Amino acid sequence: MKRTVFVLALAVAAGAVAASADDGDHGGLRRHGMNRARLLEKYDLNKDGQLDDQEKAAMRQDMEARRAKHQQWLLEHFDANHDGKLDEQEWAAIKSQRRGGRERFRAQILEKYDTNKDGRLDEQERAAMRADRKAHRAELLKRFDTDGDGKLSETERQAMRDQLRQERRQNPKP
């Protein structure tokens, strides 16, 4: 049942992305974690600023492949009874791990930036965090912008993801 809901939600999101890519709804793309410029860079092969039916089909195919890969990863890591599907207890484990990850991330942020140790970030502390993020992005741009155009293309972003993933495997955090 939950898998069906998950697949339906993904299909609705894919449809919304495809529709908004064609009608200029920039906000719709952002709601689904996508950036219009990146989407067009990757799928707008004729460079007309819109996705035609063939380009939308390619995007949907990629999204379905990503969904299938993610589903396979979930099964490999959470299908405790090895029945090829996720039951309610296994979904609960997934949710628990996600919640725990968010809590660990929040704790790390507070540890690093909450200088007055009041358990929240004031404006000055948030400004310090934003400055660090901006510096980190600049460092990544300098490191992975191979064509020197001041932005990362889809190819450069993929190379960055692959390299950073490899570095994390070689040097895991405690």
C-alpha positions in Angstrom: 0.0 0.0 0.0 2.7 2.5 1.0 4.7 1.6 -2.1 1.7 2.4 -4.2 1.3 5.8 -2.5 5.0 6.5 -3.0 4.8 5.6 -6.7 1.7 7.7 -7.1 3.3 10.7 -5.3 6.4 10.3 -7.5 4.2 10.2 -10.7 2.3 13.3 -9.6 5.6 15.1 -9.0 7.0 14.0 -12.3 3.8 15.3 -14.1 4.0 18.6 -12.3 7.7 19.0 -13.2 7.0 18.2 -16.9 4.0 20.5 -17.0 5.8 23.4 -15.3 8.9 22.9 -17.5 6.7 23.7 -20.4 4.7 26.6 -19.1 7.4 28.6 -17.3 6.4 27.7 -13.8 9.7 28.2 -12.1 8.3 27.8 -8.6 6.9 24.3 -9.5 10.3 23.1 -10.4 11.8 24.4 -7.2 9.1 22.7 -5.2 10.2 19.4 -6.6 13.9 20.1 -5.9 14.8 21.1 -9.4 16.2 24.2 -10.9 14.8 25.3 -14.2 18.1 26.2 -15.7 19.6 22.8 -14.8 16.6 21.0 -16.1 16.8 22.9 -19.5 20.5 22.4 -19.6 20.2 18.7 -19.3 17.0 18.0 -21.3 16.5 20.9 -23.8 18.5 19.4 -26.6 17.3 21.8 -29.3 18.0 24.8 -26.9 14.6 26.5 -27.6 14.0 27.2 -23.9 11.2 24.6 -23.6 10.9 20.9 -23.3 9.1 19.3 -26.3 7.5 15.9 -26.0 10.6 13.9 -26.8 12.7 15.9 -24.2 9.9 15.4 -21.6 10.0 11.7 -22.3 13.7 11.6 -21.8 13.3 13.5 -18.5 10.5 11.1 -17.4 12.7 8.1 -18.3 15.6 9.5 -16.2 13.3 10.2 -13.3 11.9 6.7 -13.4 15.4 5.2 -13.5 16.3 7.3 -10.5 13.2 6.2 -8.7 13.9 2.5 -9.5 17.5 2.9 -8.3 16.3 4.5 -5.1 13.7 1.8 -4.5 16.4 -0.8 -5.0 18.7 0.9 -2.5 15.8 1.1 0.0 15.2 -2.6 -0.4 18.8 -3.5 -0.1 19.1 -1.5 3.1 15.7 -1.9 4.8 14.0 -5.1 3.6 14.8 -7.0 6.8 12.6 -10.0 5.9 13.9 -10.1 2.3 10.5 -10.4 0.7 11.2 -7.9 -2.0 8.8 -5.2 -0.5 8.8 -2.8 2.4 6.2 -3.5 5.1 5.1 -1.0 7.8 7.9 -1.9 10.2 10.6 -1.4 7.5 9.0 1.9 6.5 9.1 2.9 10.2 12.9 2.1 10.2 13.4 4.3 7.1 11.5 7.2 8.8 13.4 6.8 12.0 16.7 6.9 10.2 15.7 10.0 8.3 14.6 11.7 11.5 17.8 10.7 13.2 19.8 12.1 10.3 18.0 15.4 10.5 18.6 15.6 14.2 22.3 14.8 13.9 22.6 17.4 11.1 20.9 20.0 13.4 23.1 19.1 16.3 26.2 19.5 14.1 25.0 23.0 12.9 24.3 24.1 16.5 27.7 22.7 17.6 29.5 24.7 15.0 27.5 28.0 14.8 25.6 28.4 18.1 28.3 30.5 19.8 26.1 31.6 22.7 24.9 28.0 23.3 21.2 29.0 23.6 20.1 26.1 21.3 19.1 28.2 18.3 20.9 30.4 15.7 20.5 34.1 16.0 21.0 36.4 13.0 24.7 36.8 13.6 25.2 33.0 13.9 23.1 32.4 10.7 25.2 35.0 8.9 28.4 33.1 9.9 26.8 29.9 8.6 25.8 31.6 5.3 29.3 33.0 4.9 30.9 29.5 5.4 28.4 28.0 2.9 29.2 30.7 0.4 33.0 30.1 0.8 32.5 26.3 0.5 30.5 26.8 -2.8 33.2 29.1 -4.1 35.8 26.5 -3.3 33.8 23.8 -5.1 33.3 26.1 -8.1 37.0 26.7 -8.3 37.8 23.0 -8.0 35.2 21.6 -10.4 34.6 24.4 -13.0 36.8 22.9 -15.6 35.7 25.2 -18.5 36.1 28.3 -16.4 32.7 29.9 -17.1 31.9 30.6 -13.5 29.2 28.0 -13.1 29.0 24.2 -13.0 27.5 22.4 -16.0 25.6 19.2 -15.6 28.8 17.3 -16.5 30.9 19.2 -14.0 28.2 18.7 -11.3 28.2 15.0 -11.9 32.0 14.9 -11.8 31.8 16.8 -8.5 29.3 14.4 -7.0 31.3 11.4 -8.1 34.5 12.8 -6.7 33.0 13.9 -3.4 31.3 10.5 -3.0 34.6 8.8 -3.6 36.3 11.0 -1.1 33.6 10.3 1.6 34.1 6.6 1.1 37.9 6.9 1.4 37.7 9.2 4.5 34.4 8.4 6.3 33.5 10.8 9.2 33.3 9.2 12.7 
